[in-house]
């Protein structure tokens, strides 16, 4: 029995546990009658259009191909519901939504800001291998000698390269 069958209204964004989602998940948030082509259309709308999805990124290795067909495009989940599209968020607010739980600890300890590649992959809704390929291609900067040995070894990615990556890959 679904929530609507028993008369309970649930905000779809509450069902999303990840701050950044793929196109398929964004379409699911909008509802069953929407597909990825609807989400992609709303991402590509003009900057003054109130129905535009404001925060979306192309995280593919080959930027051109992904923008044409929609593969490897990620969306800030909070921007997907149409009721929330009018709320404009700054880049700092977006970073806070995605990484707030990771950053204060490093700032308090005055450590250089880095994020584990495995954690970053989960935050960007991509595979660990894809993220390592982005680092190998130079889109992200891996901290030298930070990779742990073994199957679960994951290198640290510098915060500056994450911010630069998200800035450069944003749909404008």
C-alpha positions in Angstrom: 0.0 0.0 0.0 1.5 3.4 -1.0 1.4 6.6 1.0 -1.1 8.2 -1.4 -3.5 5.2 -1.1 -3.8 5.8 2.6 -4.0 9.6 2.2 -0.6 10.6 3.4 1.3 13.3 1.4 5.0 12.8 1.3 7.4 15.4 -0.1 9.5 13.5 -2.7 12.8 15.2 -1.6 12.5 13.6 1.8 12.9 10.3 0.1 16.2 11.3 -1.4 19.1 10.6 0.9 21.8 11.9 -1.4 22.2 15.6 -2.0 23.3 15.1 -5.7 21.4 12.6 -7.9 21.5 11.3 -11.4 18.9 12.2 -14.1 16.9 9.1 -13.5 16.5 9.8 -9.8 15.6 13.5 -10.5 12.9 12.3 -12.9 11.6 9.9 -10.2 11.4 12.8 -7.8 9.2 14.8 -10.2 6.8 11.8 -10.6 6.0 8.9 -12.7 4.9 10.9 -15.8 8.3 12.6 -16.1 11.4 11.2 -17.8 15.0 12.1 -18.0 14.3 14.1 -21.1 12.1 16.4 -19.0 14.8 16.9 -16.5 17.4 17.5 -19.2 15.1 20.1 -20.8 14.7 21.9 -17.5 18.4 22.0 -17.0 19.0 23.5 -20.4 16.4 26.3 -20.0 17.6 29.9 -20.0 19.0 31.5 -16.8 16.0 33.7 -16.4 13.4 30.9 -16.8 11.7 30.1 -13.4 11.3 26.4 -14.4 15.1 26.0 -14.9 16.9 23.5 -12.6 19.6 25.8 -11.3 22.3 23.4 -10.1 23.4 20.7 -12.4 26.9 19.4 -13.4 28.4 17.3 -16.1 30.8 14.9 -14.4 31.7 12.9 -17.5 35.2 12.4 -18.7 34.3 13.7 -22.2 32.2 16.8 -21.5 30.8 17.3 -25.0 29.3 13.8 -25.4 27.5 13.9 -22.0 25.9 17.3 -22.5 24.3 16.1 -25.7 22.9 12.8 -24.5 22.5 13.3 -20.7 24.8 10.7 -19.5 26.8 11.5 -16.4 24.8 14.6 -15.5 24.1 15.2 -11.9 21.6 17.4 -10.2 21.3 19.0 -6.8 18.2 17.1 -5.4 16.9 20.1 -3.6 16.5 22.0 -6.9 14.4 19.3 -8.6 10.8 19.8 -7.2 9.2 22.6 -9.2 8.0 24.3 -6.0 11.7 24.9 -4.9 13.1 26.1 -8.2 12.4 29.7 -7.5 14.7 29.7 -4.5 18.1 30.8 -5.7 21.1 29.3 -3.9 24.7 30.5 -3.9 27.6 28.2 -4.7 28.6 28.3 -1.0 25.1 27.2 0.0 25.3 24.3 -2.5 28.7 23.2 -1.2 27.3 23.4 2.4 24.4 21.1 1.4 26.7 18.5 -0.2 29.7 18.6 2.1 28.8 20.3 5.4 29.3 17.2 7.5 32.8 16.7 6.2 34.3 20.2 6.3 33.9 21.5 9.8 36.0 18.8 11.3 39.0 19.6 9.1 38.6 23.3 9.6 38.5 23.0 13.4 41.6 20.9 13.4 43.3 23.2 10.8 44.0 20.3 8.5 44.3 20.7 4.7 40.9 20.1 3.3 40.7 16.9 1.4 37.9 14.4 0.7 38.3 10.7 0.3 37.7 9.6 -3.3 35.2 6.9 -2.2 33.2 9.5 -0.2 33.3 12.0 -3.1 32.1 9.3 -5.5 29.1 8.6 -3.2 28.4 12.4 -3.0 28.5 12.8 -6.7 26.5 9.7 -7.4 29.1 8.0 -9.5 31.4 5.0 -9.3 34.7 5.0 -7.5 36.4 4.0 -10.8 34.9 6.9 -12.6 36.2 9.3 -10.0 39.7 7.8 -10.1 39.5 8.2 -13.9 38.7 11.9 -13.5 41.7 12.3 -11.2 43.9 10.4 -13.7 42.6 12.7 -16.5 43.5 15.8 -14.4 40.0 17.0 -13.7 40.5 16.4 -10.0 43.8 16.5 -8.0 44.8 13.5 -6.0 47.0 14.2 -3.0 50.4 12.5 -3.6 51.0 9.3 -1.5 47.5 9.4 0.0 46.3 6.1 -1.5 46.0 3.4 1.1 47.0 -0.1 0.0 44.5 -2.8 -0.5 41.1 -3.3 -2.0 39.5 -0.5 0.0 42.3 2.0 -0.5 41.0 5.4 -1.6 43.2 8.5 -2.4 42.4 11.9 -1.0 41.2 14.5 -3.4 42.0 18.2 -2.7 39.2 20.5 -1.8 40.4 23.2 -4.2 40.2 20.8 -7.1 36.7 19.7 -6.1 35.5 23.3 -6.0 37.2 24.0 -9.4 35.7 20.9 -10.9 32.1 21.7 -9.8 32.6 25.4 -10.9 33.9 24.4 -14.4 31.4 21.6 -15.0 28.2 23.5 -13.9 25.5 24.0 -16.5 25.1 27.7 -17.1 
